């Protein structure tokens, strides 16, 4: 989390987007927590990831897009589906979101 926060402060001009810690490797709770430390991209869903789980980790299984959206919203951010160039594809609206906070990219 410290690396995410320091990166946001030091490189905000050079790096307009910072991806959260890899939820596949570190878990969804830690990835969502890193959104509060300066990350604005939680990554995306997986169809089937075998390497992390084969190595003994408990993370890395499929998470539906709706669950990712809900977790981002509970963190007080607005989920936005994006292209690889960070162009919005679809903005997901929710009445539960505090619109004064930043957007998070899915």
One Martini backbone bead per residue (centre of mass of N, CA, C, O) as a GRO file, in nm:
protein
  106
    1UNK     BB    1   0.056   0.064  -0.019
    2UNK     BB    2   0.296   0.257  -0.010
    3UNK     BB    3   0.363   0.240  -0.312
    4UNK     BB    4   0.101   0.353  -0.417
    5UNK     BB    5   0.107   0.624  -0.266
    6UNK     BB    6   0.385   0.722  -0.367
    7UNK     BB    7   0.321   0.708  -0.670
    8UNK     BB    8   0.094   0.916  -0.671
    9UNK     BB    9   0.271   1.154  -0.564
   10UNK     BB   10   0.531   1.131  -0.764
   11UNK     BB   11   0.358   1.033  -1.059
   12UNK     BB   12   0.097   1.199  -1.155
   13UNK     BB   13   0.202   1.309  -1.433
   14UNK     BB   14   0.319   1.033  -1.563
   15UNK     BB   15   0.080   0.862  -1.394
   16UNK     BB   16  -0.258   0.866  -1.425
   17UNK     BB   17  -0.242   0.547  -1.367
   18UNK     BB   18  -0.306   0.307  -1.096
   19UNK     BB   19  -0.274  -0.009  -1.010
   20UNK     BB   20  -0.369  -0.227  -0.816
   21UNK     BB   21  -0.318  -0.469  -0.651
   22UNK     BB   22  -0.313  -0.796  -0.722
   23UNK     BB   23  -0.586  -0.988  -0.664
   24UNK     BB   24  -0.477  -1.262  -0.757
   25UNK     BB   25  -0.234  -1.249  -0.540
   26UNK     BB   26  -0.369  -1.067  -0.272
   27UNK     BB   27  -0.658  -0.991  -0.309
   28UNK     BB   28  -0.949  -0.807  -0.297
   29UNK     BB   29  -0.914  -0.649  -0.035
   30UNK     BB   30  -0.636  -0.522  -0.107
   31UNK     BB   31  -0.718  -0.388  -0.370
   32UNK     BB   32  -0.936  -0.204  -0.251
   33UNK     BB   33  -0.751  -0.062  -0.046
   34UNK     BB   34  -0.564   0.070  -0.274
   35UNK     BB   35  -0.774   0.282  -0.363
   36UNK     BB   36  -0.719   0.454  -0.089
   37UNK     BB   37  -0.391   0.495  -0.191
   38UNK     BB   38  -0.429   0.581  -0.533
   39UNK     BB   39  -0.569   0.391  -0.686
   40UNK     BB   40  -0.771   0.348  -1.022
   41UNK     BB   41  -0.716   0.025  -1.074
   42UNK     BB   42  -0.840  -0.320  -1.049
   43UNK     BB   43  -0.885  -0.438  -1.318
   44UNK     BB   44  -1.012  -0.772  -1.372
   45UNK     BB   45  -1.132  -1.042  -1.492
   46UNK     BB   46  -1.153  -1.400  -1.490
   47UNK     BB   47  -1.168  -1.706  -1.628
   48UNK     BB   48  -0.869  -1.868  -1.598
   49UNK     BB   49  -0.653  -1.923  -1.318
   50UNK     BB   50  -0.364  -2.135  -1.227
   51UNK     BB   51  -0.092  -2.043  -1.104
   52UNK     BB   52  -0.162  -1.932  -0.823
   53UNK     BB   53  -0.313  -2.188  -0.720
   54UNK     BB   54  -0.080  -2.392  -0.777
   55UNK     BB   55   0.106  -2.229  -0.558
   56UNK     BB   56  -0.124  -2.197  -0.301
   57UNK     BB   57  -0.325  -1.989  -0.339
   58UNK     BB   58  -0.650  -1.832  -0.259
   59UNK     BB   59  -0.634  -1.685  -0.520
   60UNK     BB   60  -0.761  -1.641  -0.870
   61UNK     BB   61  -1.048  -1.657  -0.906
   62UNK     BB   62  -1.335  -1.599  -1.022
   63UNK     BB   63  -1.480  -1.265  -1.082
   64UNK     BB   64  -1.740  -1.093  -1.119
   65UNK     BB   65  -1.817  -0.785  -1.233
   66UNK     BB   66  -2.035  -0.721  -1.018
   67UNK     BB   67  -1.843  -0.757  -0.776
   68UNK     BB   68  -1.638  -0.544  -0.849
   69UNK     BB   69  -1.834  -0.309  -0.853
   70UNK     BB   70  -1.934  -0.334  -0.560
   71UNK     BB   71  -1.656  -0.294  -0.426
   72UNK     BB   72  -1.600  -0.013  -0.542
   73UNK     BB   73  -1.854   0.123  -0.427
   74UNK     BB   74  -1.791   0.060  -0.122
   75UNK     BB   75  -1.526   0.249  -0.156
   76UNK     BB   76  -1.651   0.521  -0.308
   77UNK     BB   77  -1.656   0.442  -0.611
   78UNK     BB   78  -1.656   0.458  -0.970
   79UNK     BB   79  -1.718   0.240  -1.206
   80UNK     BB   80  -1.510   0.174  -1.509
   81UNK     BB   81  -1.509   0.077  -1.815
   82UNK     BB   82  -1.218  -0.020  -2.022
   83UNK     BB   83  -0.959   0.022  -2.205
   84UNK     BB   84  -0.617  -0.005  -2.257
   85UNK     BB   85  -0.635   0.335  -2.292
   86UNK     BB   86  -0.854   0.453  -2.087
   87UNK     BB   87  -1.129   0.424  -2.227
   88UNK     BB   88  -1.447   0.452  -2.199
   89UNK     BB   89  -1.729   0.230  -2.226
   90UNK     BB   90  -1.876   0.217  -1.931
   91UNK     BB   91  -2.101   0.358  -1.707
   92UNK     BB   92  -2.167   0.280  -1.371
   93UNK     BB   93  -2.453   0.325  -1.201
   94UNK     BB   94  -2.514   0.452  -0.857
   95UNK     BB   95  -2.673   0.553  -0.559
   96UNK     BB   96  -2.428   0.456  -0.349
   97UNK     BB   97  -2.237   0.672  -0.457
   98UNK     BB   98  -1.974   0.889  -0.400
   99UNK     BB   99  -1.920   1.152  -0.626
  100UNK     BB  100  -1.664   1.297  -0.481
  101UNK     BB  101  -1.503   1.074  -0.574
  102UNK     BB  102  -1.327   0.879  -0.746
  103UNK     BB  103  -1.242   0.687  -1.000
  104UNK     BB  104  -1.266   0.349  -1.106
  105UNK     BB  105  -1.105   0.101  -1.282
  106UNK     BB  106  -1.193  -0.207  -1.470
   0.00000   0.00000   0.00000
